[in-house]
Amino acid sequence: MSIDLSQFFEVFFEESFEGLDAMEAELLNLVPGEEDLETINTIFRAAHSIKGGSGTFGFTSVADFTHVLETLLDQIREGSRDLTAEHVNLLLKSVDCLRALLRSLQAEQQPDLAEADELRIKFEEILGMRAATKAAASDTNSEEPSTESSRNTFQIDFKPHHHLFKTGNEPLYMISELAELGDLETQAFQDDVPDITDFAPEECFLSWRFFLTTDKEQSCIEEIFEWVEDDADITITLCGGLFGDELEETKVAQAATDTEIKEAETAAKPTAEVKKSAPVKSAAANTESTSIRVGIDKVDSLINMVGELVITQAMLSQLGEQEITEATIASLQEGLAQLAHNTRDLQENVMRIRMLPISFVFSRFPRLVRDISQKLDKQVELKLLGEQTELDKTVMEKISDPMVHLVRNSLDHGLETVEKRVAAGKDPVGTVTLNAFHQGGNIVIEIMDDGQGLNTTKIREKAIKNGLISESDDLSDNEINELIFLPGFSTADQVSDLSGRGVGMDVVRRNIEALSGSVEVSSAPGVGSTFTIRLPLTLAILDGQLVRIAEHTYIIPLISIIESLQIDISKVSRVGKDLDVLRLRDEYIPILRLYTIFNHQGAIETLDKTLLVVVESDNQKVGLLVDDLLSQQQVVIKSLEANYQKVDGVSGATILGDGRVSLIVDISGLIKLSGLKKPGSQELIIESKASLEAS
């Protein structure tokens, strides 16, 4: 029976990436001379599982490479070899190399084996296999090109239709042509051969599976079967590159697996099999996870919610068949209320599935901090707090890169060298802390360091030199520190691969704001710096306040609203030509006329006849002038940029219950659009309280 193993590829890749994560985490915990046997065993088991799975599925480039590091780990756990710092560094590099190989294979691309070959030679030298390694390296560098690293293994499933012989085609000739392309292994299947009483010699009942290891292109294989593509079922699958000849092992393992997974064949959905040819993606593999592991409790809860929906639907259907009376109308209203309740519960449970602990992001930083601190010759301790704080999967995947840049910035710019810390009376070991916690409907992520803090004087000088501010600008320290988020700003004296290229912090802020979030920095000289990121828990749904402006309905995120009030005209003052501010409990709130910003006609313009919605963004309050407050409701966010184009002051759109499209107000973007902010600052352009009271 022919089994297509490609349907199980995706599960293999997911489990392999999880195994690599486990290997990396345990390797970072290893201290040479103090290693724990169970830690070594955990690393060994992860490597062994990856080797076994890759061998089974024909990914022998991965299996062969994993074999040498597995051998080293086996010697260490048996006590025949002592663990050294060199071993740890080499094993960590191997984890990175395996990730790259697996991602290439996952994207159905030819993996780049250069780094794997280099690391394999180093392992062989450690294991005492230097002579064989040098011979292999000599062959590789000889004038005659080596094809071993460029050879691929293809699995070819060939099942002729019964009438194939009648077309004048002979499978034996095709097999002979395949053998000329490289090393060929053949399996014949007789499942369809009938009893002798029903046997027809002019019909073909056999089918074949071939394993072809070749340096030829896949198109050469396709040409052999070109004449019978309409008379047979043909599947060609790229299994992976080869370090060595392990095809027999792969074939035996695969044949054994055929017996074990017969029952799973009908239940599993094929993910990688392609008729005639396996597509090669031109783009880089998508590194974002395509699946989520969900606890059984969440699944059970969903099943219960669906059950409640079915019951409610049955009740409403029964009411629809009854004669309409006051009693049935009351029951119908009750049923609709129950339906709304069930729908809301189902929505909340579905959203819970997308919520994952932020430890999935935090887990990448121990390795990052270790590698960079070694490169900078600094001693650094990483502290992780709030690792179980949950965040939407989509938000989590997009916040990872900005966080990496901020942590690298803390390591490079923030923390001092050991000598400077000791001279300043500090602990020679610097500390970087990642903290996450919920605050209202947001998640707050803090990246803190106990380094030297931002050099406010240097930032100001560089900003003046770049023309971002002038000598006469009177900016506070916080305003000056915010200048680091401007495009092209850097205070690094030398360009390195870590920082100082004049790009980065502005991209960090832009990426975070694209997630409807914000980032700010606070710093104290000699004490350290803290970068604070605020993000919505999810990008899919928000609680919104519907407001009316003229004949238009807008949605203001409920989490941004502080209060709504009627304006006391006696507490309104005019600043400049056209900016009104409201004195509210010793604060001055700028009033933004949304009908002016969005260019609407027919709105109420008299202040004491309208309503003011006081909102907050980036720790700054503004008042939005609206004609009326409507209902509050949860809305599903649709990307305006993806479906139309980017609109300043608008973060997205949604469809209301009556089918109309309503725009979702972006508070931060609205403030920028109004021109309220000072250049390079988070402060608003408002005169001081004393100036207003004197006017």
N, C-alpha and C positions, 0 to 999 in steps of 0.2 A: 504493500500500500504506500502510495506517495504522500509524504507529509511535507507541507511547506513550513519550514521553521521560521521564515521571515515574519510570520504573524506574531511571533513572540519576541521580536527584536526590541520593541519599545520597552517592554518590562525588563529585559536584560539591561538596557541602557540606564533606566531609572535606578535599578538596584546597584549597578556598577558605580554610578555617580554617588549614591549614598555610601557605598563601601569606601570610595576614595575620600569622602568627607570624614568618615570615621577614622581612616588611616591617618589623615592629616591632623585631626584633633588629638589622637593618641601620640603621634610622633612629636607634637609640640609639648606633650607632657613628659617626654623621655629626658632623663638626665643621665648621661654616661656615667657608669659606675654605681648608679642608684636606681637602675631600671627595675620595674616590676614585671615579673614573669607574665602576669595576666595581661598587662598592657602589650607586651610583645606578642602574646597569643592572639589578642584582638586584631593587631595589625596583620599578623600572618594569616588569620582566617579570612580577613577582607581580601588580601591579595590572592589567596588560594581560590576564593569564590569567583573573583574576576577572571582568573586564569581558566578555571573549569568552564565557566559560561562562555568565554570567548572562544575556547577550543571547540565546544559543542556547536556553536553557531558559525564556525569557519573563520572567525576573526583571528587568524593565527599570528598576525603582526602584534596584537595585544597579548595573546597567550605566550608567545615566545619571549617577549620582553618581560612579562610578569614572572616568567619562570626563573630568570636570573636573580631578581630581587627577592623572590620567594625562597630561593636557595640560601641567600645570605641571612634572611630572617630565621630560617630553619636552623642554621648553625648557631645563631645567637641564642635562640630559645633553648637549644640543647646544651648550651654552655661550652661549645667547642670554639667559640669566637667571642671576644669581648666587644661590646658596643662602644663606638667612638663618636665624637662630634662629626667627623667626616661622614660616617655612616648615616647619621641623622640628616645631614644636609643633602646627601645623595638620594636618600629615600624620599625626602620632600620634593626634590627636583623630579624624581620619578613619578610622584603623584601628579605633578603638573603635566608631565609628558603624557601620562596615561589619559588624563582628561582631554588633552588635545587630540590624541589618537581616536578616542571614543567619539568625540564631537565630530571629527571628520567622517568616521564611519556612520554615525547617526545621520549626517547630512548626505550620505551616499557619495562622499568625495574620496579621492585617493589620498590617504594620510601621508603627511611628510615624515619620513622616517629618519631624517638626518640627526635630530636630537636624540631619538631613541637609540640609534646606532652608537652615538657618542657615549651615552650613559651606559649602554650594554657593555661596551669595551671597558669602561671603568669598573663595572661590577665584576667582569671576568678577570681583571687584573687583581682585584681584591680577593677573588675566589681562587687565585692561582692558575687561571686559564690564560695567562698572558701570551703564551706561544701561539695558541690557536687563534687568539684575537688578533695578534700581529699578522698572522698569515691571512686572515680574512680582510684585514685592513689593507694589506699589500695587494690582494686581488682587486679590491675596490678601487685602489689608486693606479692600477696598471693601465696601459694604453688601451687594452681591449675593454670596452665598457662592461661593467657587471650588471646583469639584468635581474639579480636576485631581489634587490630592494624594489624593483619596478614591476615584479611579477604579481599578478592578481590571480585569485581563485574565483572561478565562476561556477555556480550551481545551475545546471541546465536541465529542466524537466521537459521531456519530449514524449507526448502522448498522441500518436497518429490516430486519425479517424479510421474506422474499419475499412474504408474504401481506398486507402492510400495506395495499395499495390496496383489497383486498377488505373491509377493515374500515371503509371510507369516509373514511380519513384521507389528507391530501395534504401531503407534505413542503414544498411551495412555500409554503403558508400559515404553517407553523411558521418557515420562514426569514424570511418577511416580519415576523412577530411579533418574532423575535430582532433584526432590523434596527431596530425601533422602540425597543429598549432602549439602543442606543448605536452605536458604530462597529463594523461587522461585516465581517470578511474571511472568504471561503468557499473551501474546497477540495473538489472532488468527486472521488471515486475510482470507477474503472470496472473494478476487478480482477475482480469477479464477473459482469460482463456476458457472457452466453454467445454462442456463434456464432449467426448468423442462423437456422440450421436449428433450434436449440433455444430460440430466443427466444420468451417468452410475454409479450405486452403487458400482461396483467392482473397481472403480478408486478413487484416492485421489486427491481432489481439494483444500484442505486447506493447509495453511502454517502458521508457528508460529514464534514469537519472544519471547525469554525468557530473563529475567534478573535474574541471579543466584548469590547470595551473599554467599560465601563459604570460608572455610579455606583449602579446598582441592586443589591439583595441577590441572592444566589445562588438564593433561593427563587423569585424572579421567573422565572428561567430554568427551574427545575424545573416551574413551573406550565405552561409552554408544552408541555412533553413529558409532562405528567401523563396525557393520554389514550392515549398510545402506549407507556407504560413496559413493558407486557407484550408488546408487538409489535415491540420494537426493543432493541438493545444501546446503552445510553446511558452515557457517562462524562463527568462535568464536573470539570475540574481547575482549581484556582486557580493562576494563573501568577505573580501578583505585582502590586504597585501600580506606577503609571507616573509619572515626572516629566514626560515629554514623549511625543510621538507617535513611537515607534520600532517600531510594530507590523509595518510592512512589512519592516524589517530582520530582526526576529525570525522572521517567517514564512519569508523566504527562507533564513535560516540553518538553520531547523528542517527545511525541505524538503531542503536540501543534506545535512543530517545523516542524514535518512531513508535515503538511498542508501548512506551509509558504514556504517551499523550494522545492516543487515539480518541479517547473520550473527550479530551479538551479541544480537539480540532473543530468540532461543530460549534462550540461555545465561544471560541476566541475569534475576534475580528481581525482579518489580515490588515497589516499596516505597511508592509514594505514590498509585497509582491506586485510586480508590474508585468503585464502581458508583453511578450517579445523582448522588452529591455527594461533595465532599472534606470530611472532618470537620475542624472547627475545635476545637483543644484549648483547654480553658478554663484549664488550668494552665500555668505558665511552662515554657518549653522546658527539657529536661534538658540541662545543659551538660556533663555527663560524656561522655567519648568512648565510643562504642558499638562500637568496633572496635580491633584491635591490628594493627600492621604487623609481620609475622614474617619473620625472615631465612630464606632458602631452606635454610640448613644445619639449622635447627631442624625444618623441614618434612621434609627428607630423613631426619633422625634418627627422626622419628615414623613415617615409612613403613617404615623398617627394623625398628622395634620391633613394628609391627603384623605385618610379615612373620614375625618370630620367634614371635609369638603364634599365628599361623595354623599354622606348622609344629608347634608344641607341641600345639595342639588336635588336629591330624591324628594325631599320635602317640598321644595319649590316646584318641582315638576308636578307633584300631586296636587298642590294648590292651584296650579294652572289649569287643571282639568275640572276643577269644581266651579260651581256657579258663583259669580261675583256678588258677594254680600259684604256688609260692613265687617262681619267676623272674618271672612277670607282676606279682606284688605288688611285688617289688623295682623292676621297671621302672616300675610305676605311681607308686611313691613318688618315684622319680627324676624322672618326668615332672611330678608335682605340684610338686616343688622347682623345676624349671625354669620352670613356669608362674608360681610365686610370684616368681621372679627376673625374669621378663619383665614381669610386672605392675608390679613395683617400678620397673623401668627406664622403662616406659611412663609411670607416674605422675610420675616425676622429669622426664621430657622434656615432659610436658604442663604441669607447673608452670613449667618454664623459659619457656614461651610467654607466661605471664602476668607474667614478670619484665621490667621496663623500667628503664632508667637513670633515676636521680632527677633528671637534667638536665631531664626533662619538667616537674618542679615548679620547679626552680631558675630555669628560663628566664623565668618571669614576674616575677622580682624586680628585674632591672635597670631595667625600666620603673617599677615601684613605687617603688624607691629614688630614681630620678631625679625623679619627680613630687613625692614627699613632701619631699625635700630642698630642692627649689625653693620649695615652699610654706612650709617652715619657715626658709628662708634659711640653710641649713646646707650646708657642703661635705662630701660623703660619697663614699667609695670603697667599692664592693662587691667582695668577693673570694669566689669560688666554688671550693670544693675537693671532691674526691671525686664529681664529677658523673656518673661512669660506674658508681657504686655502684648495684646493681640492687635493686629493691623490687617487691613484688606490685602489680599495677595497681590493685586495689581499695583497698589500704592507701594507695597514692600519692594517689589521688583524694580520700581522706578526710582526709589530713594537710595538704593544701594550705591550707585556711582557718586552722587553728591556727597554721601557720607564718607566714601573712600577718600575723596579729595580733601575734605575737612580734617580727617584723621592724619593724612599725609602732611597737611599744612601744620598741624599741631606738633608732629614729630620733627619736621624740618625747621620751621620758624619758631615754634613756641618753646619747646624744651631745650635747655642749654646742654652743653657738653658736661661730662663729669667734672672736669677741672673748674669750669665756671660755676657749677652748682655748689661745689665744695667751697670755693672762694666766697660765695654769697651766703655761706652758712646753711645751705640746704642739704637735704638728703641727696647723695649722689645718684640715687635711682629716681628718675622722674616718673610721674604718674599721668596716664591718660585714662579718663573715665567716660564710658558710654552709659547713658541713663535714659530710660524710656518710661513714660507714665501717661495715664489718661487725664485729660483736663477738659471737663465738659464733653462736647462731642468731638474733641480733637485728641490727637496723640502728640505728645511733646517729646522730642528727642534732643538730648543735650550731649555735646562733645566738649569735655572739659580737660584742661591740662594745668599743671602747677608750674608752668614755665615762666619766662620772663615777661609775658604780656606783650601787647602790641606797642610798637614804638610810635607813639602819637606824633612826636616831633618829626620823625623821618617820613611818616605818612603825609603830614601836612606839606613838608618841603617837596616831596615827590609830586603831590597833587598840584602845587603851584607851578612846578617845573613843566608839568604836562598840560597846563592850562585848564585844569578841571575846576580850580578855584583861584581867586585872586588874593593878593597880599592883604587887602582890606577886609576880606570876609571874616566875620567874627563867629567862629564855630566852636561849639563845645567839644570836649574830648570824645563824647559818644558820636557826635556828628562827623568828626574827623575819622574815627574808626570805621564808620559806615562807608567811607570812601573806598575801602578795599574791595567793595562789591561792584565798582564801576568797571566797564570794559577796558582791558589793556592795562590795568593797574597792577604793579608789582614793586615791592621794595627790595627784592633780592639783588645783591651786588653781583652775583655770578649766576649764569644760567646753568641749571643742572637738569637731570632727567626727573627730578622730583618737583621742582618749582622754579619760578623765576623766568618763565617764558612770556609773561605778560598776559596770559589767559588763565582762566580757571574759576576765580571766585564769582565773576559775573555770570558765568555759565551755571555755577552752583545755584545762585539765586534764581536765575531764569528757569532752570529745571524744577526747582522747588515751587516756584510760583505757577508753573504749568500744572502742578498737582493741586492748585488752589491752596497752597501753603505759603509760609513765610519763613525767613531766616533772619536772625539778628545776632549781633556780637556784643559782648560786654567784656571789659578787660581792665586789669589793674597792674601797674608796673611792678615787676618783681614777684607778683602773686600768681598770675596766670590768666587764661582767657577761657571764655565759655561761648560756644556757638549754640544757639537755641533754634531748633526747627519745629514749626507747628504745622501739622497736617490734618486733613479730615480723615476720619476712620475708614471711609469708603469713597470711591469716586462714582459709584453707580446710583446712589439714592441720597437725597437730602431732605430734611424738614424745612419747608419754606413758608414764608408769609406772602400771600398774594396781595398786591397793592394796585390801585388804579391811578393812572396818569392820563388825563384826557380820556380818550376812548381805548387806551391800551392797558393791558394787564402785564405786570412784571412780577418776578419772584425774588424776594430778598431772603438769603439763607438765614434761617431762624437763629442759628448759633451766633451770627454776627450782630443780632439785635439786642440792644441793652434795654431800651424802653421806647414807647410811643406816647406822644403827648400833643395837646393843643398848644399853640404858640401864644405866649403872653407878649404882646407887641411891645409892652413897656420895657421888656428885658432884651430887646433886640437892638444891636448897634451896627452901624455901617463901618466897614473897614475898606479903605481904598475906594475904587469907583463902584464896584458892583458886588462886593462880598458882604453879606450879612452874617453876624454871629449872635448866638443866643447865650445869655448868661444863665447857666444851669448849675446851681449848687457850687458856686465859686469856680466853675469852669466855663470856658468860652468855646462854644460848639459852632464851627462853621456850618452854614446852611447851604446845601447844594440843591439848586433847582433842577430837578431831573428833566422837566419839560424843556428846559433850555439846552441841557447837555445832549438829550436825545432828539432835539428839534421837533417837538410835538406842539401842535396848535390846539387851542381850545381848553387848555388846562387852567385850573384856578390859580391866579397869581397873587391874590391878596393873602398875606401871611396869616392873619388871624382867622381866616376861613378855611385853612388847610390843616393838614396833620403833619407832624414831624416824626420821622422814625430815626432814632439815634442809634447808630451802628458803630462798631469798633473794628479797626484793622491795623495791624502792626503797632498795637498799643496807642493808637490815635483815634479819637472820636470825631465823627462828623454827623450832621443831621441831613436826612434825605427828605425833601419836600414832596408829599404825595397828596392826591385828591381824596383818597379814601383807602381804608384798610378793608380787605376782603377776608376770605377764609384762610386758615392754616391747613396745609396738607403735605404729605410726602410726595415728592416728584421724582420721576426717573430722569436722570440727566442724559441728554443727547449732545454729542459733540457738535458745536456749530462750525468749528473749523473743518472737521471731516466732511460735513454735509453741505457746507456753504462756503464760508471763509471766516477768518479771524475778525472779530469785531471788538474794538477797544471798549472796555467797561462792561463787557458781557462775557460770562464764563461758560455759558452753554444755553441750551434750550430744553423745553419739555412740551409734551402734548397734554392739554387739560382735558377734563372729562367731557367737555362739549366739542372736542376735536380741534380747538384752536391752539396755535403754537404760542407759547409764552417764553420770553427771554429771562434768563437768570442773571441777576446783577452781580458783577464782580466788584466788590467793595474796594479792594486795593487798586484795581485798574481804574475804577471810577475816580478815586482821589487823584491818581496821576493824570487822568484825562482832564480833570478840572483845573490843573495847574497849581494845586495847593502846596505841593511839596517843594522845599528848597533843593537846589541842585546838590546831588551827592549826600542827601540827608533824609532821615525819616521824619524830621520835624515839619510841622505845617507852617505855612506863611500866615501867622496871626500875630498881631501886636500884643504886647504883654498886657497883663491885667491892669497894671498901674497906668499904662498909656490909655487904655480904654476908659478907665474910671476918670482920668483927667480930662478926657475929651467931652 
